[in-house]
Amino acid sequence: MTAPAVLQEWRQFRILARDSVRKLLNSSMLARDADPMQFALWATTLVATPPALYAFGQLFKYSTLRSAPAQVIEQVITADRMFFVVYSLIAAALLASMTWDALYPDRDEQELIGALPVRPRTATAARLCAAVGVATGFALAINFPSALVFALVSVSHPVAGVLPVVLVAHLVATTTGCVTAFAVLLAVRGVVALVFGSAVTDRFATVLQLVTIVAVVEVFFYLPSILPRLVQLTMTGEGVALWLPSTWFGALYSGLAGPRHAVYLGEAVLGVIVLAGTLIALVPLYLLPSRLMARRALESQPGGGRRVWYTTVVRPTLSLMSGTAPGLSVAMFALTSLVRSRRHMLVVVSYVGIGVAFALVQVIAAGLRGGLQLETPGRALLAAPLAMMFFTVIGLRAAFRIPREIEANWPFRLYSPGVIEAASGTHAALCVAGIAPILALVLIGTQAAGWSVVATAEVTVFNLLAGLFLLECGLYGWSLIPFACVRPEGHEAMQTRWLAASGPCIFFVFGGASLQLAGLRSARFAAALCVAVLALTVVVRSARRARARREAIPFEPAGRLELLNLSEAGQ
């Protein structure tokens, strides 16, 4: 290549790299109408809060350990350092799952770039560098507050080191760990996309997101009990420690800040080698097949070519539950739009992950207390499906409120279904996507655990009634067509809605589990419970339908100027 060609490609690379950063932020947003920078700041602050709170919580502990022996201080501080490293690894996996779609071109992007004199390798290199840069900035942003607080707290003892060194060591160890985990997942994403295609990579990203959200929640409950073992592996350099990234970067932290041991050098060097090797391997892994991946993007079907065969399978159920043809169309539109949109599936999986983590906390805590018996119904086991059901339903409801393509709602605007019909279709979609899977898990799980047929039937009926009551309460005041209407409140209200849901969640999960346990012990109480829940469901449903008759579907925000969109003058 000539010098002018190299300079031209370099200019293209810089422009595309900046645009790729914007695309990474847009792909991780939960709604298209949100400000990318505002969302990035809000999400980064949210992820950075737990380690900062953990660091601040160690203030009293280290103030009481000023006169403790050096060996005790070393074990305590190594365990705390390991916590920040493990959290960074999990946060990197969460970032990778949220930016999964932006690592390769989609059809629309490739149709634009493909018509320009831009090489596929240039666009791919720009996306790759932008991804690594975003991961590095993300790691520094989430770890700097905890690094500053922990450095101030931990240096109260001479064994912990001096403040500037501890601060730098904290940032270096956590950032390199975060970037390493992100780079490894980038490599996995490249291999899976090259071998299996985009459909499999999307499913892999969904599973990865679910696992990381569960891990983020569980880490604060059970990681302190695992940390002593990780510290022992790090300090002894056992063979299994060489396979754990947490020991690599925990050793790097201690090797930089002190106290230093000979075994730390080998473990830290191994972590650096893995980071450098992965970053080097990413270049040929992404650049060599860049032309092939660009051609695949152009040949892909619009919307990802995802077949929604299961909507055909459940169509009779939706028709029966929605009651009318307009309600059926709303339900089918909701399910089809959900499975075709990674952005909205991201919202649902986030809520489902919180529900699974919430359920696991109860089950694991009961097991640690010795009160868990899988072969018999217990409060923790009964609360698990209720927690999953609650978060799944509110996650689906939150996703339904986020419009997908607001300009594509013209069929509903032409027909203009009523609020009752829209709510009926939404109710049917929530039953199929949010209640039915939980009931299936209850049937399979209780029978696999060895419960009696009678207990399985009773628990299934209880969960069905609880789910129907939850749907009626969740749809009270609902006046939207899923994915086709504007949100009546602003983005800030969406961020704080979870505070109002905490009280109903506790009542629904723990109160429902206690009532179910009492119903399993008394047939008379079980019958009374079923009648009471059915009566409450009917009352809420009647109130919901009465309110729906007085409302209208808000297809457009109030006061919006209607334009013909014949030119860009009104944009």
Secondary structure, DSSP 4 states (H G I P E B T S, - for coil): --HHHHHHHHHHHHHHHHHHHHHHHHHH-S-TTS-HHHHHHHHHHHHHHHHHHHHHHTHHHHHHTTTS-HHHHHHHHHHHHHHHHHHHHHHHHHHHHHTGGGGS--HHHHHHHTTTT--HHHHHHHHHHHHHHHHHHHHHHHHHHHHHHHHHHHTTSGGG--HHHHHHHHHHHHHHHHHHHHHHHHHHHHHHHHHH-HHHHHHHHHHHHHHHHHHHHHHHHHHHHHHHHHHHHHHHT-GGGGG-HHHHHHHHHHHHHS---HHHHHHHHHHHHHHHHHHHHHHHHHHTTHHHHHHHHHHSPGGGG---HHHHHSHHHHHHHH-SHHHHHHHHHHHHHHHH-HHHHHHHHHHHHHHHHHHHHHHHHHHHTT---TTS--HHHHHHHHHHHHHHHHHHHHHHTS-S-GGGGHHHHHH---HHHHHHHHHHHHIIIIIHHHHHHHHHHHHHHT--HHHHHHHHHHHHHHHHHHHHHHTTT----TTTS--SS-HHHHHHHHHHHHHHHHIIIIIHHHHHHHHHH-HHHHHHHHHHHHHHHHHHHHHHHHHHTT----SS-TTPPP---SSGGG-
